[in-house]
Amino acid sequence: MRVLVVPSWYPSPQEPLNGSFFREQARMVAEAGHEVMVLVPRTVPLARWRGASPVLEQDGALIVLRFSVPALPRPLQRLEQELMGHLAEQAHRSVGGELPDVIHAHSVMPGLLIAQDLAVRWGRGVVLTEHRPSSLTAPRSATRRAHLLHALADAAVVATVSEPFAAAIAEHYDIAPPEVIPLPVPERFFAPAAATAAAAELADPARPYTFLHVSNLVRNKRPEETLTAFARVAEEVEAHLVIAGGTPERARELRDRAASLGIAEQVEILGRVERDQLPALMARSHCLVLASALEAGGTVLGEARAAGLAVIATATWAGRAWVEPGSGTVVPVDDLAALGTAMTTAARDRRAALPEERDAIRERAREIFSADAFLQRQQDMYRRAVEAERGPRMLFHAPFPIDPRPQGASRLRPLRMLEAFAARGHRVHPLVGAPRQRAVAYRAARRRLRGGQDLELLYSENSTQPNLLATSVREGIAPLLDARILLWARRRGIPAGEFYRDVYWRFSTSLRAVRTPRSAVMNLLYRLDLAALRLARVHLFLPSERMAPIIPVAERRSSALPPGATVVESATPQGLHLLYVGGLGAEYGLDACVEAVSRTPGVTLTLCVPPAQWEKNRTRYEQHLGTRIRIVHGSGPQLEPLYDAASACVLFVEPGEYRTFAAPVKFFEYLGHGKPVLLSRGTHAGDLGERLGIGPVIDYSAEALQVELEDLRARPERLAEYAQAARRAREDQTWRARARQAAERLRALQG
C-alpha cells in the first residue's frame, strides 16, 4: 500500500526531536512493507515566502518531501486550504510521485487541511490522528474553523492518542468520539541492552531510589514543580532525580533551582539527550515522573512502561489513559503535596526495583504500545479508508450540523440515515453544518465533479425550521446556498431527493391562526424552501404517502420513506408492563392511556418524558401517579433498562389530522426492540402497526383501552404473538433498508 503521511510538524536538522514520533511511526509502517512518503509543510510568513521550494530527502525506507507554504492573513484564509493543497500537489508532482492509496494527516493544522484538499483532488481517503492539545485552544477564524469542520466530517477515519483526549475532541468539535490509537514505542525500549546489566543494581536496597523526568522542559511539563516535590521526598528517603532534555539555558535554570532548594547533590540535570540514549537511561531508573499540565498522548509514559519503570503522572488526558493500576500513580495537576506523597511512597516501597516487577510492567506495555499492536490498528484504519473510497460516491445534505448525540427525533434521523448510507457501502461526502461549512463542502463537491469523480446521488434531510434559520444566525446566513446546491445537482444530472420532515407549520396556530410579523416571515420562508425544491425538481421523501396532498406535491415527485428501526435485543418480562417514550402535553393526548392504566389492576406504565414538559404538565397527570404509574427522564443508553422492563410499548395518542400521516420515530424504536405496540385507531402509526401485526389497534378512549388491557392480561399469549411479529417485521424496517429504498428510488429517477 502507498501511504502519504502529512505531519503538521516534523524533525529537522535544527530540531531533531520535534515530532520524532511521527518519523518513528512512518518508519514502522514502511518496515511493515508499505511504501511511505512523508510530505512535510513548512509555514513561512507571507512576506518572506518565495514559492513551494520542494526538497527531497531519503531517510532510510522513508521518502521525505519538504515544501513551503505561506501563512495567510485572516482576510485571505478562505483561499488557504486550496492554496496549500495546490502547493502540495505541485511538490508531489515535481518528484514524480505516484498517487497514494491513502493519505494520513497528523494533527489538524495544517496537516488535515492539506490532506483533505489532496483527497478532493485525487479521490483518496484521509486518516487523521490528532496529537496536539493546543488544537482545541488555538484561536481560529470563522473561515478556518469551517474548513476544519468540513475536513473532519469528510475524513474516512478520525483518531487520537488517548480516550480522555478523544472525549475532549468530540466535545470541542461536536463530533463522534475519535478512535484511539496509542502512540507506539520502538522495540529498543522493551529490551534495551543495558536492562540486564542494570537489573542487579536497581534491585540493591542500598542504592538510592532513582526518579527520572524526560521532556523538553517547557513550563507545561512542570520541571520546577517536580524539583520542589522532590525536595520534600529527599527529606524523608534516600533518592536521586535525573532530569533529561531541554535547552542548555533551561538546564542551567533548573540546576540553579535545585541548588536553591538544597538538593543539588541529589539531582542530575543532563540537558539534551539523544533519543537513542533514552532506553539505556530508563534502564538505570526506577520511576518516571511526568507532572505536566497538559498531555494528550504522553509518548514518554509508554516508553517508560516499556522499559519496566513505575510511573507517576498528573491527571492529564494521557495520564488518566495510560497509567493503570499496577503500573503507577495518577495525582491531580499542580498538586505538589500529592506529587510529593506519591514520590515518597514509590521510593519507600521501591516500586519497579525487582526484575519480576519490571517484567510485568513491560509485558502489559507490550500489549498496548508495541509496534505490532500499533501496526495492527494503523493498517486497519488504512484498509477501511481505502475500502470506503471504492464505494459509489454520494452527497449528504442537511442545513445543520449532524448531531453525534441527538436528543430528539428530528436530529436522530439524519445521523441514522448518514450512517446507513455508509454502512451500505456508499462513500458519503457531507454537505452539512452552518452556512460557512456547507459552502466549503459545496465547493469541494463541485471540484470533485470537475476532477472526474462521479457523484451518484444527493440525499438531503430538511430542518423543522426554514433552511435560513436551521442554525444560529450568529454562525452566518446564506439565503440562497441550499437552493444553489440543489439546482447545481439538477444541472449536473445528479438525482436529488430530500426528506421533508413534517408540515407542523401548516397546522401550528402560532404560525397560521395568529398572524404576527414572525409567523408571516416563517410562513414565507417555509414556502420559499418548497419553491426551491420544486424548481430543482427534487424528489420528496415523506413520512407517509398521505402527507403528499398536504404539502402539496405531485405523486410522481414523492414517495414514502418513514423512519427506520435499530435492531436491539431486549428482554421479554412476564406480566403487562407498558412503556411510553416521547413528548408530553395537550397535543399528545395521553390522558386516556394514563386513565385506563390507573383503572386496570396489575398493569404498570412508565412514562419517559422530557423534564421540562413534565413540569409543565405535572398537574394534569399527578393524580394518577402511584406504584403502577411512574414518570422517568432519560435518553439514549438510559432507555435500555426501561425497554428490558417493558412487555409492551404504547403510542395510544389522540387522533388528529396531523397523525393521519405522521410516522413517529418512536414507533420504529419500539419495533426495533421487538416490542408489541398498543396503538390508537385513526392514526397512520395505527394503520402501519395493524398491517405489520405488531399490536392491537384500539378506539381512542379510556374505556376501550381498559377493555384491551384486561384482555391482554387474561390472554398473555397475545402479547407473545405480537412480540414475535415485531421481531420478524423489524428486519425489513431498518435504517439500512431506508437507505437502500432512497438510493433505489433516486437511481430510478436517473434512469
C-alpha positions in Angstrom: 0.0 0.0 0.0 1.3 3.5 -0.8 0.8 5.8 2.1 1.3 9.6 2.1 1.9 11.0 5.5 1.2 14.7 6.1 2.5 15.7 9.5 1.8 19.2 10.9 5.4 19.3 12.2 8.4 17.0 11.7 12.1 16.6 12.8 14.6 18.7 11.0 18.4 19.2 11.4 17.7 22.2 13.5 15.1 20.5 15.7 15.8 16.8 15.5 13.3 15.8 18.3 10.4 17.9 17.0 7.8 15.3 16.0 10.3 12.5 16.3 7.4 10.1 17.0 5.9 10.9 13.5 9.1 9.7 12.0 9.2 6.6 14.1 5.6 5.7 13.2 6.2 6.3 9.5 9.3 4.0 9.7 7.2 1.3 11.4 4.7 1.4 8.6 7.4 1.3 6.0 9.2 -1.6 7.7 5.8 -3.5 7.6 6.2 -3.5 3.8 4.3 -0.3 2.8 5.6 2.4 0.5 5.7 5.6 2.6 6.3 9.2 1.6 6.3 12.0 4.2 5.1 15.3 2.8 6.3 18.0 5.3 4.9 21.5 5.1 6.9 24.4 6.4 4.8 27.6 7.2 6.6 30.8 6.2 5.4 34.4 6.7 3.8 35.6 3.6 6.3 38.5 3.1 9.2 36.0 3.1 7.6 33.2 1.1 9.3 32.6 -2.2 7.4 29.6 -3.5 7.0 25.9 -2.5 10.8 25.2 -3.0 10.4 21.4 -2.6 13.3 19.4 -1.2 13.5 15.6 -1.5 15.3 13.5 1.1 15.9 9.8 1.6 15.6 8.8 5.2 16.1 5.0 5.3 13.0 3.4 4.0 11.2 6.8 4.0 11.0 9.4 1.2 10.7 12.8 2.8 9.5 15.7 0.7 9.6 19.2 2.3 7.9 22.2 0.9 7.0 25.7 2.0 3.5 27.3 2.3 2.7 30.9 3.1 0.9 32.0 6.3 -2.1 34.0 5.1 -3.8 36.8 7.0 -7.4 36.3 8.1 -9.0 38.1 5.1 -7.3 35.6 2.8 -7.9 32.4 4.8 -10.8 31.3 2.6 -8.1 30.6 0.0 -5.7 28.9 2.4 -6.7 25.3 2.1 -6.8 25.2 -1.7 -3.5 27.1 -1.9 -1.8 24.7 0.4 -3.3 21.7 -1.4 -2.1 23.1 -4.8 1.4 23.6 -3.5 1.5 20.1 -2.0 0.3 18.6 -5.3 2.9 20.6 -7.2 5.6 19.4 -4.9 4.4 15.8 -5.1 4.3 16.0 -8.9 7.7 17.6 -9.2 9.4 14.5 -7.8 7.3 12.1 -10.0 5.5 10.6 -7.0 2.8 8.0 -7.7 -0.7 8.8 -6.2 -1.0 7.2 -2.8 -3.7 4.7 -1.8 -4.4 6.6 1.5 -3.4 10.0 3.0 -2.6 10.1 6.7 -2.7 13.6 8.4 -1.1 14.2 11.8 -2.9 17.0 13.6 -5.5 19.3 12.1 -3.4 22.4 11.3 -2.1 22.4 8.7 -1.8 18.6 8.2 -5.5 17.8 7.9 -6.3 20.8 5.7 -3.6 19.8 3.2 -4.6 16.1 3.3 -8.3 16.8 2.8 -7.6 19.1 -0.2 -5.4 16.4 -1.8 -8.2 13.9 -1.2 -10.6 16.2 -3.1 -8.1 16.4 -6.0 -7.1 12.7 -6.1 -10.2 10.9 -4.8 -8.4 9.3 -1.9 -9.4 8.6 1.7 -8.0 10.5 4.7 -7.0 9.2 8.1 -6.4 11.8 10.8 -4.6 11.3 14.0 -4.8 14.3 16.4 -1.9 14.7 18.9 -1.8 18.3 19.9 -3.8 19.7 22.9 -3.4 23.2 21.6 -5.6 22.3 18.6 -8.5 22.7 21.0 -7.5 26.1 22.4 -5.8 27.8 19.4 -7.9 30.8 18.2 -9.5 30.1 14.8 -11.1 32.4 12.4 -14.7 31.5 11.4 -13.4 30.7 7.9 -10.6 28.4 9.1 -13.0 26.7 11.5 -15.5 26.0 8.7 -12.7 24.3 6.6 -11.6 22.2 9.6 -15.1 21.1 10.4 -15.7 20.0 6.9 -12.4 18.2 6.7 -13.2 16.4 9.9 -16.7 15.4 8.7 -15.2 14.2 5.3 -12.3 12.2 6.8 -12.6 8.4 6.5 -11.1 7.8 10.0 -10.6 10.3 12.8 -8.3 9.1 15.6 -6.3 10.4 18.6 -3.9 9.1 21.1 -5.9 8.6 24.3 -9.5 8.1 25.4 -9.8 11.3 27.5 -8.4 13.4 24.7 -10.9 11.7 22.3 -13.7 12.9 24.6 -12.3 16.4 24.6 -12.0 16.5 20.8 -15.6 15.2 20.4 -16.9 17.9 22.7 -14.9 20.7 21.1 -15.9 19.9 17.5 -19.3 18.4 18.4 -18.4 15.2 16.5 -18.5 11.5 17.4 -15.6 10.5 19.7 -12.5 9.7 17.6 -10.9 6.2 17.7 -8.0 5.7 20.0 -4.5 4.6 18.7 -1.8 4.7 21.5 1.5 6.2 20.5 3.8 3.2 19.7 7.1 2.6 21.4 10.1 1.3 19.4 11.3 -2.2 20.3 14.6 -1.0 21.7 12.7 0.4 24.7 11.3 -3.0 25.6 14.6 -4.8 25.6 17.5 -2.4 26.0 20.9 -4.0 26.1 21.6 -2.2 29.4 18.5 -3.7 31.1 20.1 -7.0 32.2 23.3 -5.3 33.4 21.3 -2.8 35.4 18.9 -5.2 37.0 21.0 -6.2 40.0 21.9 -2.6 40.6 18.3 -1.5 40.6 17.3 -4.3 43.0 20.0 -3.3 45.5 18.2 -1.8 48.5 21.3 0.2 49.4 21.2 2.1 46.1 19.2 5.4 46.2 15.8 5.1 44.5 16.1 6.9 41.1 13.4 9.1 39.7 13.6 10.2 36.0 12.0 13.1 34.3 12.3 13.4 30.5 10.8 16.3 28.5 11.6 19.4 26.6 11.4 21.2 30.0 8.9 23.8 28.9 6.6 25.2 31.6 3.8 22.8 30.6 6.0 19.9 31.7 6.3 21.4 35.2 10.0 20.7 35.9 10.3 23.3 38.6 7.3 21.7 40.4 8.9 18.3 40.0 12.1 19.7 41.8 10.0 21.2 44.6 8.2 18.0 45.2 11.4 16.0 45.1 12.9 18.3 47.7 10.2 17.1 50.1 10.9 13.5 49.2 14.7 13.9 49.8 14.0 15.0 53.4 12.4 11.6 54.1 14.0 8.9 52.0 17.3 8.4 50.1 16.5 9.2 46.5 18.0 10.6 43.3 16.4 12.6 40.5 17.6 12.7 36.9 16.2 15.3 34.5 16.9 14.9 30.8 16.0 17.1 27.9 15.6 20.8 27.1 17.9 23.6 26.0 21.2 24.5 27.7 19.6 27.6 29.1 16.8 25.6 30.7 19.3 23.1 32.1 21.2 26.0 33.8 17.9 27.4 35.2 17.0 24.1 36.8 20.4 23.5 38.2 20.1 26.9 39.9 16.7 25.9 41.1 17.9 22.6 42.6 20.8 24.5 44.4 18.3 26.9 45.9 16.3 24.0 47.2 19.3 22.4 48.7 19.1 19.3 46.6 21.9 19.9 44.1 23.8 16.7 45.1 20.7 14.5 44.7 19.7 16.0 41.3 21.4 15.4 38.0 20.4 17.7 35.1 21.6 16.1 31.9 20.3 18.6 29.4 19.6 17.4 25.9 19.8 13.6 25.5 19.8 11.9 22.1 16.7 9.7 21.6 18.7 6.5 21.1 20.3 7.1 24.5 16.9 7.1 26.3 16.4 3.3 26.6 19.7 2.9 28.5 18.9 5.9 30.7 15.5 4.4 31.6 17.1 1.0 32.3 19.0 2.7 35.1 15.9 4.4 36.6 13.1 3.1 38.9 10.3 5.6 38.3 9.3 8.2 35.7 7.7 11.4 36.9 5.7 13.4 34.4 3.8 16.3 36.2 2.5 18.1 33.0 -0.4 20.4 33.0 -1.5 19.1 29.6 -0.6 15.9 27.9 -2.5 14.3 25.0 -0.7 11.1 24.3 2.3 11.1 26.6 4.8 9.3 24.4 7.3 9.1 27.3 4.7 7.3 29.5 4.6 4.4 27.1 8.4 4.4 26.7 8.9 4.3 30.5 6.4 1.4 30.9 8.0 -0.4 28.0 11.3 -0.1 29.9 9.7 -1.5 33.0 9.6 1.7 35.1 6.9 2.6 37.5 5.1 5.9 36.5 3.9 8.9 38.4 1.8 11.2 36.2 -0.7 14.0 36.7 -4.3 13.6 35.7 -3.9 14.8 32.2 -5.6 13.1 29.2 -2.6 10.9 28.8 -2.0 10.3 32.5 -5.6 9.1 33.0 -5.4 6.9 29.9 -2.0 5.2 30.2 -1.2 5.0 33.9 -3.0 1.8 35.0 -3.3 0.2 38.5 -0.1 -1.8 38.9 1.9 0.4 36.6 1.9 3.7 38.6 0.1 6.5 40.3 -2.0 9.5 39.0 -2.1 12.7 41.0 -4.0 15.9 40.4 -2.4 18.6 38.2 -0.4 21.2 40.1 -0.9 19.4 43.5 2.6 19.4 44.9 1.7 17.8 48.1 0.0 14.9 46.3 3.0 14.6 43.9 5.5 14.6 46.8 3.5 12.0 48.7 3.3 9.7 45.6 7.1 10.0 45.0 7.8 9.3 48.7 5.6 6.2 48.7 7.2 4.9 45.5 10.7 5.4 46.9 9.8 3.7 50.3 8.1 0.8 48.6 11.0 0.7 46.0 8.5 0.2 43.2 9.8 -1.4 40.0 13.1 -2.3 41.7 12.8 -6.1 41.3 13.2 -7.7 37.8 9.9 -9.6 38.1 8.1 -6.3 38.7 9.7 -4.6 35.7 8.9 -7.6 33.5 5.2 -7.5 34.5 5.1 -3.7 33.7 6.9 -4.3 30.4 4.7 -7.1 29.2 1.5 -5.1 29.9 3.1 -2.2 28.0 3.8 -4.5 25.0 0.1 -5.3 24.7 -0.7 -1.6 24.3 2.4 0.2 22.9 4.4 -2.3 20.8 5.0 -1.8 17.2 2.9 -4.9 16.4 -0.1 -3.6 18.3 0.3 -0.2 16.6 0.6 -1.6 13.1 -2.5 -3.8 13.6 -4.6 -0.7 14.5 -3.0 1.6 11.9 -3.2 -0.8 9.0 -6.9 -1.5 9.8 -7.5 2.3 9.6 -5.8 2.5 6.2 -7.7 -0.5 4.9 -11.0 1.0 5.9 -10.1 4.3 4.4 -9.2 2.6 1.1 -12.3 0.5 1.0 -14.6 3.4 1.7 -13.3 5.2 -1.4 -14.2 2.2 -3.6 -17.9 2.7 -3.0 -20.2 4.8 -5.1 -19.9 8.5 -4.1 -22.9 10.4 -2.9 -23.6 13.8 -1.3 -25.5 14.0 2.0 -27.0 17.4 2.6 -28.5 18.9 5.8 -28.7 22.7 6.6 -27.5 22.0 10.1 -24.7 20.0 11.8 -25.1 16.3 12.3 -25.6 15.8 16.0 -23.5 12.8 17.2 -25.5 12.6 20.4 -29.1 13.5 19.3 -31.7 14.1 22.0 -34.7 14.4 19.6 -36.2 12.6 16.7 -35.5 15.5 14.3 -31.8 15.2 14.8 -31.7 11.4 15.2 -32.9 10.6 11.7 -30.2 12.5 9.8 -27.5 10.7 11.8 -29.0 7.3 11.3 -29.5 7.9 7.6 -25.9 9.1 7.1 -24.7 6.0 9.0 -26.9 3.7 7.0 -25.7 5.0 3.6 -22.1 4.5 4.7 -22.9 1.0 6.1 -24.4 0.1 2.7 -21.0 0.9 1.0 -21.6 4.5 -0.2 -18.7 7.0 0.1 -20.7 9.7 1.7 -19.5 13.3 1.3 -21.3 15.6 3.8 -22.7 18.9 2.8 -23.8 19.8 6.4 -23.3 22.3 9.2 -23.6 26.0 9.5 -23.6 28.1 6.2 -19.8 28.6 6.0 -19.2 24.8 6.4 -21.8 24.0 3.8 -20.3 26.5 1.4 -16.9 24.9 1.8 -18.4 21.4 1.3 -20.3 22.6 -1.8 -17.1 23.9 -3.4 -15.4 20.6 -2.6 -18.2 18.7 -4.3 -18.0 20.8 -7.4 -14.2 20.3 -7.5 -14.7 16.5 -7.2 -17.1 16.5 -10.1 -14.8 18.7 -12.2 -11.9 16.3 -11.4 -13.8 13.4 -12.8 -15.2 11.8 -9.7 -18.8 10.6 -10.2 -21.5 11.6 -7.7 -24.3 9.0 -7.9 -26.9 10.9 -5.9 -27.7 13.6 -3.4 -29.8 12.9 -0.4 -31.0 15.7 1.8 -32.7 16.0 5.2 -34.5 19.2 5.8 -35.0 21.0 9.1 -38.1 21.6 11.2 -37.1 25.3 10.8 -36.8 27.0 7.4 -33.3 26.4 6.0 -32.3 30.0 6.6 -32.9 29.5 10.3 -31.8 25.9 10.7 -28.6 27.1 12.6 -28.0 30.2 14.7 -27.8 33.4 12.6 -24.6 34.2 14.6 -22.9 31.5 12.5 -23.8 33.4 9.4 -26.7 33.2 6.9 -26.7 32.2 3.3 -30.3 32.7 2.0 -29.7 31.0 -1.4 -27.0 28.5 -0.6 -29.2 25.4 -0.3 -31.2 26.3 -3.4 -28.0 26.7 -5.3 -26.8 23.3 -4.2 -30.0 21.6 -5.3 -30.1 23.5 -8.7 -26.5 22.6 -9.3 -27.3 18.9 -8.8 -30.1 19.1 -11.2 -27.9 20.8 -13.9 -25.2 18.2 -13.4 -27.6 15.3 -13.7 -27.2 14.2 -10.1 -30.6 12.8 -8.9 -31.6 14.6 -5.7 -34.1 13.7 -3.0 -35.0 15.4 0.2 -36.8 14.0 3.3 -39.4 16.6 4.1 -39.7 16.2 7.8 -43.1 17.4 8.7 -45.6 20.1 8.0 -46.3 21.3 11.5 -46.2 24.8 10.2 -49.4 24.2 8.3 -51.1 23.2 11.5 -49.5 25.4 14.1 -51.8 28.0 15.5 -48.7 30.1 16.2 -47.9 30.3 12.5 -51.3 30.3 10.9 -54.2 31.4 13.1 -52.3 34.2 14.9 -50.9 36.5 12.2 -47.9 38.1 13.7 -44.9 39.5 11.8 -42.9 36.5 13.0 -45.5 34.0 11.8 -45.7 35.8 8.4 -41.9 35.6 7.9 -41.8 32.0 9.0 -44.6 31.0 6.6 -42.8 32.9 3.8 -39.5 31.1 4.4 -41.2 27.7 4.5 -42.9 28.4 1.2 -39.6 29.6 -0.4 -37.9 26.4 0.7 -40.7 24.4 -1.0 -40.4 26.6 -4.1 -36.7 25.9 -4.4 -37.4 22.1 -4.1 -40.0 22.3 -6.9 -37.7 24.4 -9.1 -34.8 22.0 -8.7 -37.2 19.0 -9.3 -36.1 17.4 -6.1 -37.9 14.1 -5.2 -39.6 14.5 -1.8 -39.3 11.6 0.6 -42.2 11.8 3.1 -43.0 10.1 6.4 -46.0 8.6 4.6 -47.7 8.9 1.2 -50.7 10.5 3.0 -48.6 13.7 3.5 -48.3 14.4 -0.2 -51.6 16.2 -0.7 -51.0 18.4 2.3 -47.7 19.9 1.1 -48.9 19.6 -1.8 -46.6 17.6 -4.1 -47.3 15.6 -7.3 -47.4 11.9 -6.7 -44.6 11.2 -9.2 -42.4 13.6 -7.3 -42.8 12.0 -3.9 -42.6 8.6 -2.1 -42.8 7.4 1.5 -39.6 7.0 3.5 -40.6 6.6 7.1 -38.0 6.3 9.9 -36.1 3.2 10.4 -35.5 0.7 13.2 -32.3 -0.1 15.0 -32.4 -3.7 16.0 -31.8 -4.2 19.7 -32.2 -7.5 21.5 -34.4 -6.7 24.5 -35.8 -8.8 27.4 -39.4 -10.1 27.4 -40.7 -9.9 31.0 -43.8 -11.6 32.2 -46.9 -9.5 33.0 -48.3 -6.4 31.4 -45.7 -3.6 31.9 -46.2 -0.7 29.5 -43.6 1.9 28.3 -44.1 5.3 26.6 -41.1 7.3 25.4 -41.8 10.7 23.9 -43.3 14.1 24.4 -45.9 15.1 26.9 -48.7 17.8 26.5 -52.1 18.5 25.2 -51.0 17.7 21.6 -50.0 14.2 22.6 -53.3 13.3 24.2 -52.0 10.7 26.6 -54.8 11.3 29.1 -56.9 8.3 28.0 -53.9 6.0 28.3 -53.0 7.1 31.8 -56.6 6.9 32.9 -57.1 3.4 31.5 -54.0 2.1 33.2 -55.0 3.6 36.6 -58.3 1.7 36.3 -56.8 -1.6 35.4 -55.2 -3.6 38.3 -52.0 -5.5 37.6 -50.9 -3.2 34.7 -47.9 -0.8 35.1 -47.0 2.2 33.0 -43.7 4.1 32.8 -43.7 7.4 31.0 -40.3 8.6 29.9 -40.7 12.2 29.0 -38.6 15.4 28.9 -38.2 17.0 32.4 -39.4 20.5 31.2 -42.6 19.0 29.6 -43.3 17.0 32.8 -43.0 20.1 34.9 -45.3 22.0 32.6 -48.0 19.2 32.6 -47.5 17.8 36.1 -50.9 18.9 37.4 -52.6 17.1 34.5 -51.3 13.7 35.4 -50.2 13.8 39.0 -53.5 12.5 40.3 -52.9 9.2 38.5 -49.4 8.5 39.7 -48.6 5.8 42.2 -46.9 2.4 42.4 -48.2 1.4 39.0 -47.7 4.6 37.0 -44.4 6.5 37.2 -42.5 9.3 35.5 -38.9 9.0 34.5 -36.5 11.0 32.4 -33.7 9.7 30.1 -32.4 9.3 26.6 -30.0 7.2 24.6 -28.5 4.3 26.5 -30.5 5.2 29.6 -33.6 3.9 27.8 -32.3 0.3 27.5 -33.2 -0.8 31.1 -36.7 0.7 30.5 -37.1 -1.4 27.4 -35.9 -4.5 29.2 -38.5 -4.0 31.9 -41.4 -3.4 29.4 -43.5 -6.2 28.0 -45.2 -3.7 25.5 -45.0 -0.1 24.4 -47.7 2.4 23.8 -48.5 5.0 21.2 -52.0 5.5 22.3 -52.3 9.1 21.4 -55.3 11.2 20.4 -56.0 11.0 16.7 -56.0 14.2 14.6 -55.4 15.3 11.1 -51.6 15.5 11.6 -51.5 12.0 13.0 -53.2 10.6 9.9 -49.8 10.9 8.0 -47.2 11.3 10.8 -44.8 8.3 11.2 -43.3 8.7 14.7 -39.7 7.7 15.2 -40.6 6.1 18.5 -42.9 3.6 16.7 -39.9 2.2 14.9 -37.7 2.4 18.0 -40.3 0.2 19.7 -40.3 -2.1 16.7 -36.5 -2.3 16.7 -36.7 -3.6 20.3 -39.1 -6.3 19.2 -41.9 -4.9 21.5 -45.7 -5.2 20.9 -47.2 -1.7 20.5 -50.6 -0.6 21.7 -51.9 1.9 19.1 -54.8 4.3 18.6 -57.2 3.9 15.7 -57.4 6.7 13.2 -53.6 7.3 13.1 -51.0 6.3 10.4 -49.0 4.5 13.1 -52.1 2.5 13.9 -52.6 1.5 10.3 -49.0 0.6 9.9 -49.0 -1.4 13.2 -52.1 -3.3 12.1 -50.6 -4.1 8.7 -47.5 -5.5 10.4 -49.5 -7.3 13.1 -47.4 -6.0 16.0 -50.1 -4.9 18.4 -53.8 -4.1 18.9 -55.3 -1.0 17.3 -57.9 0.5 19.7 -60.5 3.2 19.5 -59.3 6.3 21.3 -61.0 6.2 24.7 -60.0 5.2 28.2 -62.9 2.6 28.3 -61.7 0.9 25.1 -58.1 0.7 26.2 -59.1 -0.6 29.6 -61.0 -3.5 27.9 -58.0 -4.2 25.8 -55.6 -4.2 28.8 -57.9 -6.6 30.7 -58.0 -9.0 27.7 -54.2 -8.9 27.3 -53.8 -9.7 31.0 -56.2 -12.6 30.7 -54.6 -13.9 27.5 -50.8 -13.2 27.7 -50.2 -15.4 24.7 -51.5 -12.5 22.5 -48.5 -10.4 23.7 -46.2 -13.2 22.8 -47.6 -13.4 19.3 -47.4 -9.6 18.8 -43.7 -9.7 20.0 -42.9 -12.5 17.6 -44.4 -10.5 14.7 -42.5 -7.4 15.7 -39.2 -9.3 15.7 -40.0 -10.6 12.2 -41.1 -7.3 10.8 -38.2 -5.2 12.1 -35.6 -6.8 9.8 -37.3 -5.1 6.8 -37.7 -1.7 8.6 -34.1 -0.9 9.5 -32.3 2.3 8.7 -30.2 0.4 6.2 -33.4 -0.7 4.4 -34.4 3.0 4.3 -31.1 4.0 2.7 -31.5 1.2 0.2 -35.0 2.4 -0.7 -33.9 6.0 -1.1 -30.9 5.1 -3.3 -33.0 2.8 -5.5 -35.7 5.4 -5.9 -33.1 8.1 -6.9 -31.4 5.7 -9.3 -34.7 5.0 -10.9 -35.2 8.8 -11.5 -31.9 9.0 -13.2 -32.9 6.1 -15.5 
